[in-house]
Amino acid sequence: MSELNQRFLAALGELADEPVEQTGPTSDFVYVDISSIDRESKKITEAKPLTLSQAPSRAKQLLRAGDVLVSMTRPNLNAVALVPEQLDGAIGSTGFHVLRSRWLRPEFLLRLVQSQRFVDEMSALVQGALYPAVRPKDIAAFTFVFETPAQQSRIAAKLEELLSDLDAGVAELKAAQKKLAQYRQSLLKAAVEGVLTAEWRAKNTPSETGAQLLQRILTERRARWEARQLARFAEQGKTPPKGWQNKYPEPVQPDTIGLPELPQGWVWASGEQICDFITKGTTPPKELDPRGQKTIPFLRVTNLTNRGELDLSDEVFVSVETHRGFLARSAVYPNDVLMNIVGPPLGQVAVVPPTFAEWNINQAIAIFRSVEGVLPSFICRYLLSPVAQKWLKSRSKTTAGQTNLTLEVCRSLPFPLPPKDEQQELLGSIETAMTALSSQEQTIDHALQQSVAQRQNILRAAFAGQLVPQDLNDEPAAVLLARIRAGRAAQAAMKTPRGGKPRERRS
């Protein structure tokens, strides 16, 4: 193999080691932290103008155009970006490792830290559970095939050409994805406002209207309460006191101000009126369930979706003992409807499937257990509709970046209640449309996954020397790398105190 075709490994720390001033701001400034980076486009999109008095303790690093920022926290998310000309002089968070080099072109370096090998190697080195992060020295130790600056420029240009075409295709797929999401919302809105079943109503007369169904539900609800009270008096050997029925807790009435007019035969009802109960889950302390066989699925917000079904790609289980004991009040069962009440995003909803006989949930999820006459899937589809979502979000509270709904808000949520026959007809129409919609969404998701794989294949080829041919007129990379290393060694020798040991160079 000729010297030209040999591949030479170098570490980031020996080539991207230009000093970065840690002086922090001295006046009003523009701040770049990890949240400023769009992880998909790998660009800084949310730089924050701040006054000096607003400076966070992490605002230390003086950035220059051409710097490549690598987030040290959660490297699997690959929050990396190039500092553009307009952000020269901005202040960066110490949560970034800043790569600044005389020998590596910024565009080449940015693509290098997007490669799957870089992401995988950094992810394997994370430390800490709450804020998993890598250290600067971990990033500095990453090795790659060194190319001359001229070849780096050619590689970066070819990558820009290929990846721009790929990005254009991805943009089209995401636009189609967005249109499908809008159609989903339009379909749900039409369903819960009665538009979807207008033709059915014109041809059918239900045996029981929505108002009659609600009255029956309320009558049966009170009868169950009275039966429980009488059973309690009998168990205690007491005679029911005078006026005991007056203590019945009436369910909250729906607040219908600003809501659309319902079709004939429908009626508004509150969540508390049409559910046996609405409550939230509990999260057990870590030390409570350290041992024993864990067989009860424990659901978290990440398991809920905006499609009305669970995502069980990341499952957690608790023991039967914990489920029956500490978590007894938050047990859920098939056909319970779950919605997250902590976000963002709010309004993820799912119907519990019959996969397991019993489940459990954490404190960020609310249970809606519908009564007879109200179909769980109807509850689910309404909660996902823009009508319910708008109502809930207008009553949510945001504190420290976290959005919350109270159980009181969930219980007072107005539900449109059609006759049971019409609920079934409505759900049949929705499911037919949703099945076709899901098929299109899956096709787009598959294409997007292929785009991610194709991107990594292109990057892999680029950094393996397979994307752009070498130029015979270039100085051999080996010669340049040897000269760089010799220069570093000479600098280090000059800094060595007489009779002492060389000072350690910080990576």
Protein Blocks (a to p, Z undefined) as FASTA:
>chain_A
ZZklpccdddfklmmmcccdfkbpabdcddddfklpcfklopafbbccddfklpcfklmb
ccdehiacddfbhklnopacdddfklgoiacdfkbccdddfkbcfklmmmmmmpmklmmm
mmmmggcjklgcddfklmmmpccddddfklmmmmmmmmmmmmmmmmmmmmmmmmmmmmmm
mmmmmmmmmmmnommmmmmmmmpccfbdfklmmmmmmmmmmmmmmmmmmmmmmmnopacd
ehklmmpccdddddfehiacddehiacddfklmpfbacddddddfklmmgcjdfbdcddf
klpcceopacfkbccdddfklmmmmmmmmgccehiacddfbdcdehiacdddfkbmbdcd
dfkbccddddehiafklmmmmmmpmklmmmmmmmccceehiacddfklmmmpccddddfk
lmmmmmmmmmmmmmmmmmmmmmmmmmmmmmmmmmmmmmmmmmnopmbccdfkbccfklmm
mmmmmmmmmmmmmmpcghiacddddZZ
